[in-house]
Amino acid sequence: MDQSVTITPPSKGVPTKYASFSGNWAGRLEGTYEGKLAVQSVSSNGKVTVTYAWGILGDNNPGEAAGEGKIVGTTLKLGRLPNGADVSFKMMPDGTLAGTHALAGQTYTGMFIRQ
């Protein structure tokens, strides 16, 4: 992931359920494919700015995309990526994120931990 990615801590007005997504996360999809998520900013209405990076997923090339997303309940859903992938992260009770990356008819899942 681009080293210039910065995290802006949530302001005091951001609900804890949203603020808990803030920061750098890393994990492996299907236990093999590396993924990284930087939740750069979180607003009080659950909107976020992110940078998401992924390694080779099956026949798909690695990449990185910056964009926006929205937290609804316990799930952060990113806007559709330029390559057509749909990506979401569900906050688990233990503070990890359950990631789902769907692209070209394939779905990859994995757990992400705060870095």
Buried (B, 14 or more C-beta within 10 A) or exposed (E): BEEEBEEEEBEEEBEEEBBBBBBBBBBBBEEEBBBBBBBBBBBEEBEBBBBBBBBEBEEBEEBBBBBEBBBEEBBBBBEEBEEEBBBBBBBEEEEBBBBBBBBEEEEBEBBBEBE
